[in-house]
């Protein structure tokens, strides 16, 4: 039995277990299972790896996409450039265990946004500075966009929400929410930005996928924005993770 799973905390919002369990049944993939492994911290990560001997692949979610790197023996070049990992491939050989780190978020983000990037799209704002934010920033910069990061806390080179002016939002074509604001069960939550200046020239992308239509996106749609939910991205990155796990 090949075992796969998801680490993070909390995991009540996650779709991965359901997605992969249904994939195994639908595609008649034998001898595979997928489970959630909620870890309140990473102190017991290696205990999980050493105890679950059939575990060959893991997805990594909030809040461990950067912290997990210290446990990785070898990083994929793109994951190293981004500084965040959301896929682990575990190779077990006699007397040797090796963990490889990848970032499949990039595939999901790139393929979701690509149809909407044109020569008129020049500026982007990313709300949040965690592991997912790093992947979004990587993709947008590869598209050639000017990227501004926003955090609740003052950090060098990063705006706070109070510094995210209405003028800056007006001049920005892409706004991406990488925070958990609006995620189930707190579905009324939303990033604290000036929604009144949003127009049909804005693209709002929310990485939150539960609910599929967040308050952030609902308000954006009412203002005429193009809105992109996180579910399609999650499907894309999950399939990329499966490809990584099964590469020779």
N, C-alpha and C positions, 0 to 999 in steps of 0.2 A: 504493500500500500504506500503510495506516494502522498505525503501530507503537505498541504499548503495552508497559509493562514495570514492573519492580519494582527499587527501589534500597534498599540496606541492607547490613549486613555482620555476620555471614556470612549466606548465603541458602540453605544446604543444607537447612534445615528447612522452606522455604517451599512452600505449596501453590498459589500464585497462577498460576505458569506453566502448570501442569497444568490448573488450573480453567478459565482463559480459553481455552487451546488447545482443550480439549474443548467449551467453550461455543461457540466459533466453528464447530466441526465440527457439533455437534448442532443448532444453530440456523441452520445454513447462512448464516453471516455472512461475506461474501466480503472478500477483500483486507485482512485484518487479521492481525496476528501479535502475540505477547506473549513477551517475553524477560526473563530475570534480568540485572540489571546490578550485580554486587557491587562496592561502592566502599568501600575501606578507610578513606577519609575523604572529605570533600566538596570537597576542593581541585580535583578534576577534574570536578565536577558540570556546570559550564557547558561544558566541553569535550565532554561527552556530549551535551548539548542542542544544541550548535552542529554537531557532527559527524553525529549521527543526525537528518538533516533531516526524516525521515518520522515522527519520534517526536511524538505528539500527547497522550499521557497517561501518567502514572506513578503507581504506588502507592509509598508510603514506609513502611518498617518500621524496626525497631530497628537502630541507635540514633539515627536522624536525624529523628524526628517533630517535635522542637522546633528543632533546628539548621537545618533546611531553610527555615525561615520567612524567613531573611535573603535568600534568593534569590527570594522571591515578590513579584510586583508588586502583587497585590491579594488580600486575604484575605476569604473568606466570613465573615459576621458571627459564626456559631457557632464556626468555627475560631479566629477572633481571640479570642473570649471564653474558649475552652478553653486557647489557647496551644500548640496542637499541630496538625500537618497530616499526613494520610496519603494524600491524593489531590492530584495536580498536573494541571492542565489547561493545555496548551501551545497558544497561539494564534500562528500564524505568518502575518504579512502582509509585503508588500514593505517592506523597510527597517525592519521592526518585529517584535519578539518580546516576547510578554507571557506571564507564568506566573501562574496563578491557584491559590490554595491552599484546600483544603476538608478536612473531617473526616468520613469516612463511618463511622468506628468508632462514632460516637454512635448511628447508626441500628442497627448490629449489637448494641450493648450494650443500648440501650433496648428493642428488640423481643425480645431474649432474656430480659431480666429482668422485663418488664412483667407477664406472667401470674402472677408469683410475689410481686408487691408488694401487700400488704394493709395494713389499719390496724394490724395487729399487728407489722408490720415497721417499726422506728423507727431502728435504729442500724446502721451499716455500718463495716467496717474494710477499707481498701485496702492490700494488701501491694505496695510499690513506689511510686516517685515519678516514673517516666519519662513519655513522651508518652501511652502508653495509659492510665496512671493518671489523667492529667488529664482524659481523655475519660470515664472511669468516674466520677470525682468529679463532673464536670459533670452527668451523667445522674442519679446518686443524689441530688444536691442538688435537682435539678428534681423528683424524686419526693418531696422533703420530708424526706429522711433526715438524721440527724446522722452526719457522716462523719469518721473518724479515719484519718490516713495513717501508714504505717509504713515506715521506711527503715533500711538497715544503718548509715547515718551519722547523727550527731546534727545536726538542722537545726531552725531556729526553727519552732515550731508543729507539728512532726512527731515521732511517737514512734519510738524505736528498738525492735528486737525484744525487748530485755531489759526494756523498759517496757510491753510488751504482756502484761499480767497475765492470769492465768486468769480472774479476776473480770470483766475487761473483755471477754474472749472470750465468757464466759457470758452477758453482757448484750447481746451483739451478735447480730443476726439474719442479717446478710449479710457474708460474708467473700470478698473478691475477690483472686485472685492475678494481678498484672500483671507479675510478674518472669519471667525465663526458667527459673526453677528447675523441674526436672522435664521440660524439653524434650529431645527426642532430640538426641544419643545418651545424654545423662546422665539417663536416665529414672527413676533411683532418687532423684534430688534432690527436695526438698520444702521449703517455707518452714518455718523453725524456730518453730512455735507449739505451744501445749499442746493436742494433739488429744484428750486424755482428757476434756475438758469439753464437747466437741461433742455435740449431741443432735439429735433430730428437728426441733427448732425452728430449726436453722441451715440457711442456704442457702449452699453453697459454689460459687463461679463461678470457673473457671480459664480465663484467656485463652490458655493454651498449648493447642494443638490437635494436636500431634504429640509423644507419642501422644494419642489421643482421650481415653483414661482415664488421667490422671496419678496418681502416688502420692498427691498432695494430695487428689484426688477419691476414690481407692480407700479411703483411711483414713476420709474423711468419710462415705462410703457405709456402711462397716462400723459407724460410730457412729450411723447412722440419718438422716444429713443428706440434704436435697435437694441433688443435685449437677448442675451445668451445665458442660459442656465448651465449648471455644472454637470447635469446628468450625462449629456453626450460626451463630455470630456472624460467622465469617469469610465464610461464604456470603452473609449479609445485607449485610455491608459491601462485598463484591466487587460485588454487583448494584447497590448504591447508587453505587459508583465508576463503573460502566458507564453508569448513568443520567446522572451528572454529565458524563462525557466526551462524551455524545451530546446534551446539552441545547443548544439554539440560544443 
